[in-house]
Amino acid sequence: MLWDLFCRVIDNHGDLGVAWRLATDLAERGERARLWVDDASALAWMAPEGAAGVEVLPWRGEGEFPPPGEVVVELFGCDPPQGFVAGMAAAARPPVWINLEYLSAEDYVERSHGLPSPQFSGAGAGLTKHFFYPGFTAATGGLLRERDLARRRATFDRAAWLQAQGTGWQPHERVVSLFCYRRHAALWHWLADRPTLLLATPGAAQADIGELPPDVRLHRLPWLTQRDYDHLLWASDLNFVRGEDSFVRAQWAGIPFVWQIYEQYDGVHAGKLDAFMDRFLHGSDAHFSAQVRALWLSWNGFGDAPPALPEAAPWRAACGRWRQSLEIQNDLTAQLQGFVAAKR
């Protein structure tokens, strides 16, 4: 089928990152995708070779639009152009219309996933939009996960990849990746306990580095393709990630990670952070859980900095268990395809 995906880039790369991953995953499963986006410039480094079966089109508010595909997905409530919606309403067989929401671990996600939203006015009057929520439980839409992801991860050569990036990595060095909105002042203290290779992504992670501890060695990375960002996560012993896309990829890596949630002006991100920590740490040792919670809260500006990072072994074991719990669930693309089939 032909899927029309609509995406607006707000102020970071995650919106487009999720949209591109979904578009390419659909294409790899035999579908066709048109990605309508208002700023596709990041695809120049995120996916420089494009993808077979995916067409990228500029978002426009006016003018003639081609007939809609069988499925229309608006990412994160971006509201497709009214002219396109009018074409949906006029179609002999209107497309399945889905609002793919932001990822959250909060309880409302299970209650809201799949709910219909009849359109009573405007260009789409008479149509029904459905809410589709990604999530971490079987009662949600799951997470984006390519069908070959586990195989690629299992055959990944860490040393070869690090060498190809010119990092000069030595086997005795801990590898830490840093992708953040802002750095915490305690980071250098946390990393000073052992020889560390810090792989910093462009942006805030590389800004105003200052003086590093003697045993911390910095390597400034260029912008990476989505596939190479996965490789960065797999090559590291600890990953600092942010937003939604890198947050999900860190969970598939199964390696200790620290999440910097996207900050919202009304402070509701605090509840979202707590909701995920509650799920992720459920059943873990109380001391370990307290260590991770303190670190994550501090990294997000909600508490004092802990004196040290959690112990690596229980942390890695917890991430492995968490990944296994996610892998037994159907992935988001497969669930979307099943949802559409049922609605058609």
C-alpha positions as CSV (number, residue, x, y, z in Angstrom):
1,M,0.0,0.0,0.0
2,L,0.9,3.7,-0.3
3,W,1.4,5.4,3.1
4,D,1.4,9.2,3.3
5,L,3.5,10.3,6.4
6,F,3.3,13.9,7.5
7,C,6.0,15.4,9.8
8,R,6.8,18.8,11.1
9,V,10.3,19.4,12.5
10,I,9.8,21.4,15.7
11,D,13.3,22.2,17.1
12,N,15.4,19.0,17.1
13,H,16.2,16.0,15.0
14,G,13.9,13.4,16.7
15,D,10.7,14.1,14.8
16,L,12.3,13.6,11.5
17,G,14.4,10.7,12.8
18,V,11.2,8.8,13.9
19,A,9.5,9.6,10.6
20,W,12.4,8.4,8.5
21,R,12.8,5.2,10.5
22,L,9.1,4.5,10.1
23,A,9.1,5.3,6.3
24,T,12.1,3.1,5.6
25,D,10.9,0.2,7.8
26,L,7.6,0.3,5.9
27,A,9.4,0.2,2.6
28,E,11.6,-2.8,3.8
29,R,8.3,-4.6,4.5
30,G,7.0,-4.1,1.0
31,E,5.0,-0.9,1.5
32,R,5.5,2.4,-0.3
33,A,5.9,5.7,1.6
34,R,5.6,9.4,0.8
35,L,7.2,11.5,3.5
36,W,5.8,15.0,3.6
37,V,8.1,17.2,5.8
38,D,8.6,20.9,6.3
39,D,12.4,20.6,6.8
40,A,14.2,17.6,5.4
41,S,17.7,19.1,5.6
42,A,18.9,16.7,8.3
43,L,18.3,13.8,5.9
44,A,21.5,15.0,4.2
45,W,23.5,13.4,7.0
46,M,20.9,11.1,8.6
47,A,20.2,9.2,5.4
48,P,22.4,10.6,2.6
49,E,21.6,7.7,0.3
50,G,17.8,7.8,0.7
51,A,15.9,4.6,0.6
52,A,14.2,2.6,-2.1
53,G,10.4,2.8,-1.8
54,V,10.5,6.2,0.1
55,E,9.8,9.5,-1.6
56,V,10.5,12.7,0.3
57,L,8.2,15.6,-0.6
58,P,8.1,19.2,0.7
59,W,5.2,20.1,3.1
60,R,3.0,22.8,1.5
61,G,-0.1,24.4,2.7
62,E,-1.7,25.2,-0.6
63,G,-1.9,24.0,-4.2
64,E,-2.9,20.7,-5.8
65,F,-2.2,17.5,-4.0
66,P,-2.0,14.0,-5.5
67,P,-4.7,11.5,-4.5
68,P,-4.0,10.2,-1.0
69,G,-2.6,6.7,-0.4
70,E,-4.4,3.9,1.4
71,V,-3.0,5.1,4.8
72,V,-2.3,8.6,6.2
73,V,-0.1,8.9,9.3
74,E,0.4,12.3,10.9
75,L,3.3,12.2,13.3
76,F,2.8,13.8,16.7
77,G,-0.5,15.6,15.9
78,C,1.0,17.7,13.1
79,D,-2.3,18.1,11.2
80,P,-1.9,17.4,7.5
81,P,-2.6,20.3,5.1
82,Q,-6.3,21.0,4.6
83,G,-6.2,20.5,0.9
84,F,-4.8,17.0,1.4
85,V,-7.4,16.2,4.0
86,A,-10.1,17.4,1.6
87,G,-8.8,14.9,-0.9
88,M,-9.0,12.2,1.8
89,A,-12.7,13.0,2.4
90,A,-13.5,13.0,-1.3
91,A,-11.9,9.6,-2.0
92,A,-14.2,6.8,-3.0
93,R,-12.5,4.7,-0.3
94,P,-11.0,7.1,2.3
95,P,-7.6,6.2,3.7
96,V,-7.1,4.9,7.2
97,W,-6.1,8.0,9.1
98,I,-3.7,7.6,12.1
99,N,-2.2,10.1,14.5
100,L,1.1,8.5,15.7
101,E,1.6,10.1,19.1
102,Y,4.7,10.8,21.2
103,L,6.2,7.9,23.2
104,S,5.4,7.8,26.9
105,A,5.4,5.2,29.7
106,E,2.4,6.9,31.5
107,D,-0.7,4.9,32.2
108,Y,-3.0,6.9,29.9
109,V,-1.2,5.5,26.9
110,E,-2.8,2.1,27.3
111,R,-6.2,3.6,27.8
112,S,-5.9,5.9,24.7
113,H,-4.2,3.6,22.3
114,G,-6.4,2.9,19.2
115,L,-9.2,5.2,20.2
116,P,-11.2,6.8,17.3
117,S,-11.6,10.6,16.9
118,P,-14.5,11.3,14.5
119,Q,-14.1,14.5,12.5
120,F,-17.3,16.6,12.6
121,S,-16.1,19.8,10.9
122,G,-13.5,21.1,8.6
123,A,-12.0,19.6,5.4
124,G,-12.1,16.1,7.0
125,A,-15.7,16.1,8.2
126,G,-17.0,12.6,8.1
127,L,-13.6,10.9,8.5
128,T,-12.3,9.2,11.5
129,K,-8.8,9.6,12.9
130,H,-7.3,7.0,15.2
131,F,-4.8,7.6,18.0
132,F,-1.8,5.2,17.9
133,Y,0.5,5.3,20.9
134,P,4.0,3.8,21.0
135,G,4.8,2.2,24.3
136,F,6.5,-0.4,26.4
137,T,3.6,-2.8,27.1
138,A,1.5,-5.3,25.1
139,A,-1.4,-2.9,25.4
140,T,0.3,-0.2,23.4
141,G,1.7,0.1,19.8
142,G,5.2,-1.0,20.7
143,L,8.5,0.5,19.5
144,L,10.1,0.9,16.1
145,R,12.4,-2.1,15.5
146,E,13.7,-3.3,12.2
147,R,13.3,-7.0,11.5
148,D,17.1,-7.4,11.1
149,L,18.1,-5.3,14.1
150,A,19.1,-8.2,16.4
151,R,21.1,-9.9,13.6
152,R,23.0,-6.7,12.8
153,R,23.7,-6.1,16.5
154,A,25.0,-9.7,17.0
155,T,27.5,-9.5,14.1
156,F,28.7,-6.0,15.0
157,D,32.5,-5.6,15.3
158,R,33.1,-3.0,18.0
159,A,36.8,-2.6,17.7
160,A,36.7,-2.3,13.9
161,W,34.0,0.4,14.0
162,L,35.8,2.4,16.6
163,Q,39.0,2.2,14.6
164,A,37.2,3.3,11.4
165,Q,36.0,6.4,13.2
166,G,39.6,7.3,14.0
167,T,39.0,7.3,17.7
168,G,42.3,5.6,18.7
169,W,40.4,3.4,21.2
170,Q,42.4,1.3,23.5
171,P,40.9,-1.9,25.0
172,H,41.5,-0.6,28.6
173,E,39.3,2.5,28.0
174,R,35.7,2.7,28.9
175,V,33.7,4.1,25.9
176,V,31.0,6.7,26.6
177,S,28.7,8.3,24.0
178,L,27.3,11.7,24.7
179,F,24.2,13.1,22.9
180,C,22.4,15.7,25.0
181,Y,20.5,19.0,25.1
182,R,22.9,20.3,27.8
183,R,25.6,18.8,29.9
184,H,25.6,18.4,33.7
185,A,28.5,19.9,35.6
186,A,29.1,16.6,37.4
187,L,29.8,14.7,34.2
188,W,33.5,15.1,34.2
189,H,33.6,14.0,37.9
190,W,31.5,10.9,37.1
191,L,33.9,9.9,34.3
192,A,37.1,10.6,36.1
193,D,37.2,7.2,38.0
194,R,38.8,5.3,35.1
195,P,40.4,5.8,31.6
196,T,37.5,6.9,29.4
197,L,37.1,7.6,25.7
198,L,34.2,10.2,25.4
199,L,32.6,10.2,22.0
200,A,30.7,13.5,21.7
201,T,28.1,14.1,19.0
202,P,27.7,17.5,17.4
203,G,25.8,20.2,19.2
204,A,25.6,20.7,23.0
205,A,27.8,17.6,23.7
206,Q,30.8,19.3,21.9
207,A,30.2,22.9,23.1
208,D,32.4,24.6,25.7
209,I,34.2,21.4,26.7
210,G,36.7,23.1,29.0
211,E,39.4,21.1,30.8
212,L,38.9,17.4,31.0
213,P,40.1,15.1,33.8
214,P,43.4,13.5,33.0
215,D,42.0,10.0,32.3
216,V,39.2,11.3,30.0
217,R,40.0,11.6,26.3
218,L,37.5,13.4,24.0
219,H,36.7,12.5,20.4
220,R,34.4,14.8,18.4
221,L,32.2,12.9,16.1
222,P,30.6,14.2,12.9
223,W,26.9,13.9,12.3
224,L,26.2,10.2,11.9
225,T,23.7,8.3,9.7
226,Q,21.0,6.5,11.6
227,R,22.7,3.2,11.1
228,D,26.0,4.5,12.4
229,Y,24.3,6.0,15.4
230,D,23.2,2.5,16.2
231,H,26.8,1.4,15.9
232,L,27.9,4.2,18.3
233,L,25.5,2.9,20.9
234,W,26.6,-0.7,20.4
235,A,30.3,0.3,20.6
236,S,29.9,2.1,23.9
237,D,29.8,1.0,27.6
238,L,27.6,3.9,28.6
239,N,25.2,6.0,26.5
240,F,23.9,9.4,27.3
241,V,20.8,9.9,25.0
242,R,18.0,12.4,24.6
243,G,14.5,12.9,23.3
244,E,12.7,9.9,21.8
245,D,14.6,8.4,18.8
246,S,18.0,7.9,20.5
247,F,16.2,6.9,23.7
248,V,14.5,4.0,21.9
249,R,17.7,3.0,20.1
250,A,19.6,2.9,23.4
251,Q,17.1,0.4,24.8
252,W,17.6,-1.9,21.8
253,A,21.3,-1.6,22.4
254,G,20.9,-3.2,25.8
255,I,23.7,-1.2,27.3
256,P,23.6,1.2,30.3
257,F,22.1,4.5,29.3
258,V,21.1,7.8,30.8
259,W,18.1,9.6,29.3
260,Q,17.7,13.3,29.0
261,I,14.0,13.9,28.4
262,Y,12.7,16.7,26.2
263,E,11.9,19.6,28.6
264,Q,8.4,21.0,28.4
265,Y,7.6,24.5,29.6
266,D,4.9,23.4,32.1
267,G,7.1,20.8,33.7
268,V,5.0,17.7,32.7
269,H,8.2,16.0,31.5
270,A,9.0,15.2,35.2
271,G,6.0,12.9,35.4
272,K,7.0,11.3,32.1
273,L,10.5,10.7,33.4
274,D,9.2,9.1,36.6
275,A,6.8,6.9,34.7
276,F,9.5,5.4,32.6
277,M,11.9,4.9,35.6
278,D,9.1,3.1,37.5
279,R,8.7,0.6,34.6
280,F,12.4,0.2,33.8
281,L,13.4,-0.3,37.5
282,H,10.5,-2.5,38.5
283,G,11.8,-5.6,40.2
284,S,15.4,-4.3,40.5
285,D,17.5,-4.2,43.6
286,A,16.5,-1.3,45.9
287,H,20.1,0.1,46.2
288,F,20.7,-0.1,42.4
289,S,17.3,1.4,41.7
290,A,18.1,4.4,44.0
291,Q,21.4,4.9,42.3
292,V,19.9,5.0,38.8
293,R,17.0,7.2,39.8
294,A,19.3,9.7,41.5
295,L,21.5,9.8,38.4
296,W,18.6,10.3,36.0
297,L,16.9,12.9,38.1
298,S,20.1,14.9,38.5
299,W,20.9,14.7,34.8
300,N,17.5,16.2,34.1
301,G,17.8,18.9,36.6
302,F,15.5,17.5,39.3
303,G,18.0,16.6,42.1
304,D,21.5,16.8,43.5
305,A,24.3,15.1,41.7
306,P,25.1,11.6,43.0
307,P,28.7,11.0,44.0
308,A,29.3,8.3,41.3
309,L,27.8,6.3,38.5
310,P,25.9,3.1,39.4
311,E,27.9,-0.1,39.2
312,A,28.3,-1.3,35.6
313,A,27.4,-5.1,36.1
314,P,23.9,-4.8,37.6
315,W,23.2,-1.9,35.3
316,R,24.0,-3.8,32.2
317,A,22.1,-6.8,33.5
318,A,19.0,-4.6,34.0
319,C,19.3,-3.2,30.5
320,G,19.5,-6.7,29.1
321,R,16.4,-7.8,30.9
322,W,14.5,-4.7,29.8
323,R,15.5,-5.3,26.2
324,Q,14.3,-8.9,26.4
325,S,10.9,-7.7,27.8
326,L,10.5,-5.4,24.8
327,E,11.6,-7.9,22.2
328,I,8.8,-10.3,23.0
329,Q,6.3,-7.6,22.0
330,N,5.3,-6.9,18.4
331,D,7.2,-4.0,16.9
332,L,5.4,-0.7,16.0
333,T,5.5,-1.1,12.2
334,A,4.0,-4.6,12.4
335,Q,1.3,-3.3,14.7
336,L,0.5,-0.4,12.4
337,Q,0.2,-2.8,9.5
338,G,-2.2,-5.0,11.5
339,F,-4.2,-2.0,12.7
340,V,-4.6,-0.7,9.2
341,A,-5.6,-4.1,7.9
342,A,-8.3,-4.4,10.5
343,K,-9.7,-0.9,9.8
344,R,-9.7,-1.5,6.0
